Amino acid sequence: MDDHARSERRAHTRLPVELWVEETHGRAVYYQRATDLSLGGLFLARTLPHPPGTRVDLRVDLGGADPLRVRGEVVNDGGHRGEGMGVRFVSLDRDQRARLADFLLRCASH
């Protein structure tokens, strides 16, 4: 991994969470469990990973009426954490980023 990729991975603090995520890839829909979350992405645990570079659409349940809908890119498999995959967000607009930041702030304060 080059220095830029390493620094990009660590650009956002990850928080442990237990969230349901609906992942869509092509016509397939998967219901996943996110175990950590940051402004940069999330980790989907206990799933067979797609190859790195695969684009997926995600609906992340943040506990509100409307799930957060974002596009992501698989960046790694579970590695030392076992089955699962890391997904980097690739299309957060300002409102999505604000919703996510507010959710993370609430999580961090509990």
N, CA, C and O atoms as a GROMACS GRO file, in nm:
protein
  440
    1MET      N    1   0.084  -0.117   0.000
    1MET     CA    2   0.000   0.000   0.000
    1MET      C    3   0.089   0.124   0.000
    1MET      O    4   0.184   0.132   0.078
    2ASP      N    5   0.060   0.220  -0.087
    2ASP     CA    6   0.143   0.339  -0.092
    2ASP      C    7   0.107   0.436   0.021
    2ASP      O    8   0.005   0.418   0.088
    3ASP      N    9   0.192   0.539   0.042
    3ASP     CA   10   0.172   0.632   0.153
    3ASP      C   11   0.040   0.708   0.142
    3ASP      O   12  -0.025   0.732   0.243
    4HIS      N   13   0.001   0.745   0.019
    4HIS     CA   14  -0.124   0.818   0.002
    4HIS      C   15  -0.244   0.732   0.044
    4HIS      O   16  -0.331   0.780   0.116
    5ALA      N   17  -0.248   0.608   0.001
    5ALA     CA   18  -0.357   0.518   0.037
    5ALA      C   19  -0.361   0.496   0.188
    5ALA      O   20  -0.468   0.493   0.247
    6ARG      N   21  -0.245   0.481   0.250
    6ARG     CA   22  -0.238   0.460   0.394
    6ARG      C   23  -0.290   0.582   0.469
    6ARG      O   24  -0.366   0.569   0.564
    7SER      N   25  -0.250   0.703   0.425
    7SER     CA   26  -0.296   0.823   0.494
    7SER      C   27  -0.444   0.846   0.469
    7SER      O   28  -0.514   0.896   0.557
    8GLU      N   29  -0.494   0.810   0.350
    8GLU     CA   30  -0.637   0.823   0.320
    8GLU      C   31  -0.718   0.731   0.411
    8GLU      O   32  -0.824   0.770   0.460
    9ARG      N   33  -0.669   0.610   0.434
    9ARG     CA   34  -0.740   0.517   0.520
    9ARG      C   35  -0.751   0.570   0.662
    9ARG      O   36  -0.850   0.542   0.730
   10ARG      N   37  -0.655   0.644   0.706
   10ARG     CA   38  -0.653   0.691   0.844
   10ARG      C   39  -0.700   0.836   0.858
   10ARG      O   40  -0.684   0.896   0.964
   11ALA      N   41  -0.758   0.891   0.755
   11ALA     CA   42  -0.800   1.030   0.757
   11ALA      C   43  -0.920   1.053   0.848
   11ALA      O   44  -0.942   1.166   0.892
   12HIS      N   45  -0.998   0.949   0.880
   12HIS     CA   46  -1.119   0.964   0.959
   12HIS      C   47  -1.120   0.865   1.074
   12HIS      O   48  -1.085   0.748   1.058
   13THR      N   49  -1.159   0.913   1.189
   13THR     CA   50  -1.169   0.828   1.306
   13THR      C   51  -1.287   0.732   1.292
   13THR      O   52  -1.398   0.774   1.260
   14ARG      N   53  -1.261   0.604   1.315
   14ARG     CA   54  -1.366   0.503   1.308
   14ARG      C   55  -1.428   0.485   1.445
   14ARG      O   56  -1.359   0.485   1.546
   15LEU      N   57  -1.560   0.470   1.446
   15LEU     CA   58  -1.631   0.442   1.570
   15LEU      C   59  -1.698   0.306   1.560
   15LEU      O   60  -1.753   0.272   1.455
   16PRO      N   61  -1.695   0.228   1.668
   16PRO     CA   62  -1.767   0.101   1.666
   16PRO      C   63  -1.918   0.128   1.664
   16PRO      O   64  -1.967   0.213   1.739
   17VAL      N   65  -1.990   0.055   1.580
   17VAL     CA   66  -2.134   0.070   1.568
   17VAL      C   67  -2.196  -0.067   1.546
   17VAL      O   68  -2.126  -0.165   1.522
   18GLU      N   69  -2.325  -0.073   1.554
   18GLU     CA   70  -2.404  -0.190   1.515
   18GLU      C   71  -2.518  -0.134   1.431
   18GLU      O   72  -2.621  -0.093   1.485
   19LEU      N   73  -2.499  -0.132   1.299
   19LEU     CA   74  -2.597  -0.074   1.209
   19LEU      C   75  -2.634  -0.172   1.099
   19LEU      O   76  -2.550  -0.250   1.054
   20TRP      N   77  -2.758  -0.167   1.056
   20TRP     CA   78  -2.798  -0.245   0.940
   20TRP      C   79  -2.777  -0.163   0.815
   20TRP      O   80  -2.807  -0.044   0.811
   21VAL      N   81  -2.725  -0.229   0.713
   21VAL     CA   82  -2.695  -0.166   0.585
   21VAL      C   83  -2.752  -0.253   0.475
   21VAL      O   84  -2.732  -0.374   0.473
   22GLU      N   85  -2.824  -0.190   0.383
   22GLU     CA   86  -2.869  -0.261   0.263
   22GLU      C   87  -2.769  -0.229   0.153
   22GLU      O   88  -2.750  -0.112   0.117
   23GLU      N   89  -2.706  -0.331   0.101
   23GLU     CA   90  -2.605  -0.315  -0.005
   23GLU      C   91  -2.663  -0.368  -0.136
   23GLU      O   92  -2.715  -0.480  -0.140
   24THR      N   93  -2.653  -0.289  -0.240
   24THR     CA   94  -2.698  -0.332  -0.372
   24THR      C   95  -2.579  -0.333  -0.465
   24THR      O   96  -2.504  -0.236  -0.475
   25HIS      N   97  -2.564  -0.446  -0.534
   25HIS     CA   98  -2.458  -0.461  -0.634
   25HIS      C   99  -2.522  -0.525  -0.755
   25HIS      O  100  -2.561  -0.642  -0.751
   26GLY      N  101  -2.534  -0.448  -0.864
   26GLY     CA  102  -2.609  -0.498  -0.979
   26GLY      C  103  -2.754  -0.514  -0.939
   26GLY      O  104  -2.816  -0.421  -0.888
   27ARG      N  105  -2.809  -0.633  -0.964
   27ARG     CA  106  -2.948  -0.658  -0.924
   27ARG      C  107  -2.958  -0.731  -0.790
   27ARG      O  108  -3.068  -0.758  -0.742
   28ALA      N  109  -2.844  -0.764  -0.731
   28ALA     CA  110  -2.844  -0.836  -0.603
   28ALA      C  111  -2.853  -0.738  -0.486
   28ALA      O  112  -2.791  -0.631  -0.487
   29VAL      N  113  -2.931  -0.775  -0.386
   29VAL     CA  114  -2.945  -0.695  -0.265
   29VAL      C  115  -2.900  -0.780  -0.148
   29VAL      O  116  -2.942  -0.895  -0.133
   30TYR      N  117  -2.813  -0.724  -0.064
   30TYR     CA  118  -2.761  -0.793   0.053
   30TYR      C  119  -2.792  -0.710   0.177
   30TYR      O  120  -2.784  -0.587   0.174
   31TYR      N  121  -2.827  -0.776   0.286
   31TYR     CA  122  -2.849  -0.708   0.413
   31TYR      C  123  -2.728  -0.737   0.500
   31TYR      O  124  -2.700  -0.852   0.534
   32GLN      N  125  -2.656  -0.632   0.534
   32GLN     CA  126  -2.527  -0.644   0.602
   32GLN      C  127  -2.532  -0.577   0.738
   32GLN      O  128  -2.625  -0.503   0.771
   33ARG      N  129  -2.429  -0.606   0.817
   33ARG     CA  130  -2.413  -0.544   0.948
   33ARG      C  131  -2.282  -0.466   0.949
   33ARG      O  132  -2.175  -0.524   0.931
   34ALA      N  133  -2.292  -0.336   0.970
   34ALA     CA  134  -2.173  -0.253   0.982
   34ALA      C  135  -2.126  -0.255   1.128
   34ALA      O  136  -2.206  -0.240   1.220
   35THR      N  137  -1.995  -0.274   1.146
   35THR     CA  138  -1.941  -0.278   1.282
   35THR      C  139  -1.851  -0.159   1.314
   35THR      O  140  -1.817  -0.136   1.430
   36ASP      N  141  -1.813  -0.083   1.212
   36ASP     CA  142  -1.749   0.046   1.238
   36ASP      C  143  -1.784   0.141   1.126
   36ASP      O  144  -1.815   0.101   1.014
   37LEU      N  145  -1.779   0.271   1.160
   37LEU     CA  146  -1.825   0.375   1.070
   37LEU      C  147  -1.741   0.499   1.090
   37LEU      O  148  -1.702   0.532   1.202
   38SER      N  149  -1.714   0.569   0.981
   38SER     CA  150  -1.646   0.698   0.986
   38SER      C  151  -1.702   0.786   0.875
   38SER      O  152  -1.788   0.742   0.799
   39LEU      N  153  -1.653   0.908   0.866
   39LEU     CA  154  -1.692   0.995   0.756
   39LEU      C  155  -1.641   0.942   0.622
   39LEU      O  156  -1.691   0.980   0.517
   40GLY      N  157  -1.542   0.855   0.628
   40GLY     CA  158  -1.483   0.803   0.505
   40GLY      C  159  -1.540   0.671   0.457
   40GLY      O  160  -1.523   0.637   0.340
   41GLY      N  161  -1.608   0.595   0.545
   41GLY     CA  162  -1.660   0.466   0.503
   41GLY      C  163  -1.704   0.381   0.620
   41GLY      O  164  -1.726   0.431   0.731
   42LEU      N  165  -1.716   0.251   0.594
   42LEU     CA  166  -1.762   0.159   0.698
   42LEU      C  167  -1.704   0.021   0.673
   42LEU      O  168  -1.648  -0.008   0.568
   43PHE      N  169  -1.720  -0.065   0.774
   43PHE     CA  170  -1.678  -0.204   0.761
   43PHE      C  171  -1.801  -0.291   0.775
   43PHE      O  172  -1.874  -0.282   0.874
   44LEU      N  173  -1.824  -0.377   0.676
   44LEU     CA  174  -1.934  -0.472   0.679
   44LEU      C  175  -1.879  -0.606   0.724
   44LEU      O  176  -1.796  -0.666   0.655
   45ALA      N  177  -1.926  -0.652   0.838
   45ALA     CA  178  -1.872  -0.773   0.901
   45ALA      C  179  -1.945  -0.898   0.854
   45ALA      O  180  -2.060  -0.893   0.810
   46ARG      N  181  -1.874  -1.010   0.865
   46ARG     CA  182  -1.931  -1.144   0.842
   46ARG      C  183  -1.999  -1.157   0.707
   46ARG      O  184  -2.110  -1.210   0.697
   47THR      N  185  -1.933  -1.109   0.605
   47THR     CA  186  -1.984  -1.123   0.471
   47THR      C  187  -1.870  -1.165   0.378
   47THR      O  188  -1.754  -1.134   0.405
   48LEU      N  189  -1.903  -1.233   0.273
   48LEU     CA  190  -1.801  -1.265   0.173
   48LEU      C  191  -1.777  -1.138   0.092
   48LEU      O  192  -1.870  -1.083   0.035
   49PRO      N  193  -1.654  -1.092   0.088
   49PRO     CA  194  -1.627  -0.962   0.026
   49PRO      C  195  -1.631  -0.967  -0.127
   49PRO      O  196  -1.599  -1.068  -0.189
   50HIS      N  197  -1.670  -0.854  -0.184
   50HIS     CA  198  -1.653  -0.833  -0.327
   50HIS      C  199  -1.506  -0.799  -0.349
   50HIS      O  200  -1.438  -0.760  -0.254
   51PRO      N  201  -1.456  -0.812  -0.469
   51PRO     CA  202  -1.317  -0.773  -0.497
   51PRO      C  203  -1.297  -0.623  -0.476
   51PRO      O  204  -1.388  -0.544  -0.502
   52PRO      N  205  -1.178  -0.583  -0.429
   52PRO     CA  206  -1.148  -0.440  -0.418
   52PRO      C  207  -1.175  -0.369  -0.550
   52PRO      O  208  -1.146  -0.421  -0.658
   53GLY      N  209  -1.232  -0.249  -0.540
   53GLY     CA  210  -1.267  -0.171  -0.658
   53GLY      C  211  -1.412  -0.185  -0.699
   53GLY      O  212  -1.462  -0.106  -0.780
   54THR      N  213  -1.483  -0.285  -0.644
   54THR     CA  214  -1.624  -0.304  -0.676
   54THR      C  215  -1.705  -0.187  -0.620
   54THR      O  216  -1.690  -0.150  -0.504
   55ARG      N  217  -1.791  -0.129  -0.704
   55ARG     CA  218  -1.879  -0.020  -0.660
   55ARG      C  219  -2.011  -0.080  -0.611
   55ARG      O  220  -2.065  -0.171  -0.674
   56VAL      N  221  -2.061  -0.028  -0.500
   56VAL     CA  222  -2.187  -0.074  -0.441
   56VAL      C  223  -2.270   0.047  -0.399
   56VAL      O  224  -2.215   0.154  -0.371
   57ASP      N  225  -2.400   0.030  -0.396
   57ASP     CA  226  -2.490   0.132  -0.343
   57ASP      C  227  -2.532   0.087  -0.205
   57ASP      O  228  -2.564  -0.030  -0.183
   58LEU      N  229  -2.531   0.181  -0.110
   58LEU     CA  230  -2.560   0.149   0.028
   58LEU      C  231  -2.675   0.233   0.081
   58LEU      O  232  -2.689   0.351   0.047
   59ARG      N  233  -2.758   0.171   0.163
   59ARG     CA  234  -2.859   0.241   0.242
   59ARG      C  235  -2.825   0.210   0.387
   59ARG      O  236  -2.839   0.097   0.432
   60VAL      N  237  -2.781   0.312   0.458
   60VAL     CA  238  -2.734   0.295   0.595
   60VAL      C  239  -2.840   0.346   0.690
   60VAL      O  240  -2.880   0.463   0.682
   61ASP      N  241  -2.887   0.260   0.780
   61ASP     CA  242  -2.989   0.297   0.877
   61ASP      C  243  -2.924   0.370   0.994
   61ASP      O  244  -2.859   0.308   1.078
   62LEU      N  245  -2.942   0.502   0.998
   62LEU     CA  246  -2.885   0.583   1.106
   62LEU      C  247  -2.986   0.608   1.217
   62LEU      O  248  -2.964   0.691   1.305
   63GLY      N  249  -3.097   0.535   1.213
   63GLY     CA  250  -3.196   0.548   1.319
   63GLY      C  251  -3.302   0.653   1.291
   63GLY      O  252  -3.395   0.667   1.371
   64GLY      N  253  -3.293   0.726   1.182
   64GLY     CA  254  -3.394   0.825   1.148
   64GLY      C  255  -3.496   0.767   1.053
   64GLY      O  256  -3.495   0.648   1.023
   65ALA      N  257  -3.584   0.853   1.006
   65ALA     CA  258  -3.690   0.809   0.915
   65ALA      C  259  -3.635   0.774   0.777
   65ALA      O  260  -3.689   0.686   0.709
   66ASP      N  261  -3.530   0.841   0.736
   66ASP     CA  262  -3.477   0.823   0.602
   66ASP      C  263  -3.334   0.770   0.609
   66ASP      O  264  -3.248   0.836   0.667
   67PRO      N  265  -3.308   0.652   0.552
   67PRO     CA  266  -3.170   0.600   0.557
   67PRO      C  267  -3.076   0.686   0.473
   67PRO      O  268  -3.118   0.754   0.379
   68LEU      N  269  -2.950   0.682   0.508
   68LEU     CA  270  -2.846   0.751   0.432
   68LEU      C  271  -2.817   0.666   0.309
   68LEU      O  272  -2.782   0.548   0.321
   69ARG      N  273  -2.830   0.723   0.191
   69ARG     CA  274  -2.805   0.652   0.065
   69ARG      C  275  -2.677   0.705   0.005
   69ARG      O  276  -2.666   0.822  -0.029
   70VAL      N  277  -2.578   0.616  -0.007
   70VAL     CA  278  -2.446   0.657  -0.059
   70VAL      C  279  -2.391   0.552  -0.153
   70VAL      O  280  -2.432   0.436  -0.152
   71ARG      N  281  -2.299   0.595  -0.235
   71ARG     CA  282  -2.225   0.505  -0.324
   71ARG      C  283  -2.093   0.474  -0.254
   71ARG      O  284  -2.032   0.562  -0.193
   72GLY      N  285  -2.049   0.349  -0.263
   72GLY     CA  286  -1.924   0.310  -0.201
   72GLY      C  287  -1.839   0.226  -0.293
   72GLY      O  288  -1.885   0.177  -0.397
   73GLU      N  289  -1.714   0.211  -0.254
   73GLU     CA  290  -1.620   0.127  -0.328
   73GLU      C  291  -1.550   0.035  -0.229
   73GLU      O  292  -1.497   0.081  -0.127
   74VAL      N  293  -1.551  -0.093  -0.259
   74VAL     CA  294  -1.484  -0.190  -0.172
   74VAL      C  295  -1.334  -0.163  -0.179
   74VAL      O  296  -1.275  -0.158  -0.287
   75VAL      N  297  -1.273  -0.146  -0.061
   75VAL     CA  298  -1.130  -0.116  -0.057
   75VAL      C  299  -1.047  -0.230  -0.002
   75VAL      O  300  -0.926  -0.237  -0.027
   76ASN      N  301  -1.109  -0.321   0.073
   76ASN     CA  302  -1.034  -0.436   0.123
   76ASN      C  303  -1.128  -0.544   0.173
   76ASN      O  304  -1.246  -0.521   0.196
   77ASP      N  305  -1.070  -0.663   0.188
   77ASP     CA  306  -1.145  -0.769   0.253
   77ASP      C  307  -1.118  -0.759   0.403
   77ASP      O  308  -1.046  -0.669   0.446
   78GLY      N  309  -1.173  -0.846   0.479
   78GLY     CA  310  -1.163  -0.836   0.624
   78GLY      C  311  -1.023  -0.845   0.680
   78GLY      O  312  -1.000  -0.798   0.792
   79GLY      N  313  -0.929  -0.903   0.605
   79GLY     CA  314  -0.792  -0.915   0.654
   79GLY      C  315  -0.788  -0.981   0.790
   79GLY      O  316  -0.843  -1.089   0.810
   80HIS      N  317  -0.724  -0.914   0.884
   80HIS     CA  318  -0.708  -0.970   1.019
   80HIS      C  319  -0.839  -0.974   1.097
   80HIS      O  320  -0.845  -1.040   1.201
   81ARG      N  321  -0.944  -0.907   1.050
   81ARG     CA  322  -1.071  -0.906   1.122
   81ARG      C  323  -1.161  -1.022   1.082
   81ARG      O  324  -1.270  -1.037   1.137
   82GLY      N  325  -1.120  -1.104   0.988
   82GLY     CA  326  -1.203  -1.214   0.943
   82GLY      C  327  -1.289  -1.174   0.825
   82GLY      O  328  -1.260  -1.076   0.757
   83GLU      N  329  -1.395  -1.251   0.801
   83GLU     CA  330  -1.480  -1.224   0.687
   83GLU      C  331  -1.544  -1.086   0.698
   83GLU      O  332  -1.589  -1.044   0.805
   84GLY      N  333  -1.545  -1.017   0.586
   84GLY     CA  334  -1.605  -0.885   0.582
   84GLY      C  335  -1.534  -0.800   0.478
   84GLY      O  336  -1.445  -0.847   0.408
   85MET      N  337  -1.576  -0.673   0.468
   85MET     CA  338  -1.511  -0.585   0.372
   85MET      C  339  -1.523  -0.440   0.415
   85MET      O  340  -1.624  -0.397   0.471
   86GLY      N  341  -1.416  -0.366   0.388
   86GLY     CA  342  -1.416  -0.223   0.409
   86GLY      C  343  -1.469  -0.155   0.285
   86GLY      O  344  -1.432  -0.190   0.173
   87VAL      N  345  -1.556  -0.056   0.304
   87VAL     CA  346  -1.615   0.018   0.193
   87VAL      C  347  -1.591   0.167   0.216
   87VAL      O  348  -1.624   0.221   0.321
   88ARG      N  349  -1.532   0.231   0.115
   88ARG     CA  350  -1.505   0.375   0.119
   88ARG      C  351  -1.621   0.447   0.052
   88ARG      O  352  -1.664   0.407  -0.056
   89PHE      N  353  -1.671   0.554   0.115
   89PHE     CA  354  -1.776   0.633   0.054
   89PHE      C  355  -1.716   0.714  -0.061
   89PHE      O  356  -1.609   0.774  -0.045
   90VAL      N  357  -1.783   0.716  -0.175
   90VAL     CA  358  -1.730   0.789  -0.290
   90VAL      C  359  -1.819   0.904  -0.335
   90VAL      O  360  -1.781   0.978  -0.426
   91SER      N  361  -1.935   0.920  -0.276
   91SER     CA  362  -2.022   1.026  -0.325
   91SER      C  363  -2.107   1.089  -0.215
   91SER      O  364  -2.230   1.092  -0.225
   92LEU      N  365  -2.042   1.139  -0.111
   92LEU     CA  366  -2.118   1.208  -0.007
   92LEU      C  367  -2.136   1.354  -0.046
   92LEU      O  368  -2.038   1.426  -0.069
   93ASP      N  369  -2.261   1.399  -0.053
   93ASP     CA  370  -2.282   1.541  -0.074
   93ASP      C  371  -2.281   1.612   0.062
   93ASP      O  372  -2.266   1.546   0.165
   94ARG      N  373  -2.296   1.741   0.062
   94ARG     CA  374  -2.285   1.819   0.187
   94ARG      C  375  -2.388   1.776   0.290
   94ARG      O  376  -2.356   1.762   0.408
   95ASP      N  377  -2.513   1.755   0.247
   95ASP     CA  378  -2.618   1.714   0.341
   95ASP      C  379  -2.592   1.574   0.398
   95ASP      O  380  -2.612   1.552   0.518
   96GLN      N  381  -2.549   1.482   0.314
   96GLN     CA  382  -2.519   1.347   0.362
   96GLN      C  383  -2.404   1.350   0.461
   96GLN      O  384  -2.408   1.284   0.565
   97ARG      N  385  -2.302   1.428   0.429
   97ARG     CA  386  -2.187   1.439   0.519
   97ARG      C  387  -2.229   1.498   0.654
   97ARG      O  388  -2.182   1.453   0.759
   98ALA      N  389  -2.316   1.599   0.651
   98ALA     CA  390  -2.363   1.661   0.775
   98ALA      C  391  -2.445   1.561   0.858
   98ALA      O  392  -2.429   1.554   0.980
   99ARG      N  393  -2.533   1.484   0.793
   99ARG     CA  394  -2.611   1.382   0.865
   99ARG      C  395  -2.520   1.278   0.929
   99ARG      O  396  -2.540   1.239   1.044
  100LEU      N  397  -2.421   1.234   0.853
  100LEU     CA  398  -2.328   1.134   0.902
  100LEU      C  399  -2.245   1.189   1.017
  100LEU      O  400  -2.224   1.120   1.117
  101ALA      N  401  -2.197   1.312   1.003
  101ALA     CA  402  -2.117   1.374   1.109
  101ALA      C  403  -2.199   1.390   1.236
  101ALA      O  404  -2.148   1.367   1.346
  102ASP      N  405  -2.326   1.428   1.224
  102ASP     CA  406  -2.414   1.443   1.340
  102ASP      C  407  -2.435   1.307   1.408
  102ASP      O  408  -2.430   1.299   1.530
  103PHE      N  409  -2.458   1.202   1.329
  103PHE     CA  410  -2.475   1.068   1.384
  103PHE      C  411  -2.350   1.023   1.460
  103PHE      O  412  -2.359   0.971   1.571
  104LEU      N  413  -2.232   1.044   1.398
  104LEU     CA  414  -2.106   1.004   1.462
  104LEU      C  415  -2.081   1.082   1.590
  104LEU      O  416  -2.031   1.026   1.688
  105LEU      N  417  -2.116   1.209   1.591
  105LEU     CA  418  -2.101   1.290   1.712
  105LEU      C  419  -2.190   1.236   1.825
  105LEU      O  420  -2.148   1.228   1.940
  106ARG      N  421  -2.312   1.200   1.791
  106ARG     CA  422  -2.403   1.142   1.891
  106ARG      C  423  -2.347   1.009   1.943
  106ARG      O  424  -2.351   0.982   2.063
  107CYS      N  425  -2.294   0.926   1.853
  107CYS     CA  426  -2.236   0.796   1.894
  107CYS      C  427  -2.116   0.816   1.986
  107CYS      O  428  -2.100   0.744   2.085
  108ALA      N  429  -2.032   0.912   1.954
  108ALA     CA  430  -1.912   0.935   2.031
  108ALA      C  431  -1.944   0.987   2.171
  108ALA      O  432  -1.866   0.966   2.265
  109SER      N  433  -2.056   1.055   2.186
  109SER     CA  434  -2.089   1.113   2.316
  109SER      C  435  -2.161   1.015   2.408
  109SER      O  436  -2.188   1.047   2.524
  110HIS      N  437  -2.193   0.896   2.359
  110HIS     CA  438  -2.261   0.796   2.444
  110HIS      C  439  -2.164   0.698   2.501
  110HIS      O  440  -2.204   0.607   2.574
   0.00000   0.00000   0.00000
